[in-house]
Amino acid sequence: MAGNPRNGRPYRRLCAWLRAQRLPCWWCGHNIGYDLDARHPLSFTLDHEQPLSKGGDLLDPANARAAHRRCNSSRGNRTEPRRPGPRQPQLRW
């Protein structure tokens, strides 16, 4: 039985390569805290531009992007940024 591919050497090498570039978050554009604990919301995570659930390649460097943990989690598997729609009028009594 195969293990989790994110625990393998090729994936860790891709993360290290992307971390060494110290790029800003590709989703929000702000700087990433590369020295923060991995559980911190503003720490580095590897995000995939084309989500894996929609056919993206796990180990393709062209699909790998640096992101905040918070941005990566809130994005989910969307490919376009969430745009606010028109506000609905609210009734206040």
PyMOL commands that set and color helices and strands:
alter all, ss='L'
color gray80, all
select helices_A, chain A and resi 5-7+9-21+52-54+61-63+69-75
alter helices_A, ss='H'
color red, helices_A
select strands_A, chain A and resi 44-48+64-68
alter strands_A, ss='S'
color yellow, strands_A
deselect
rebuild
show_as cartoon
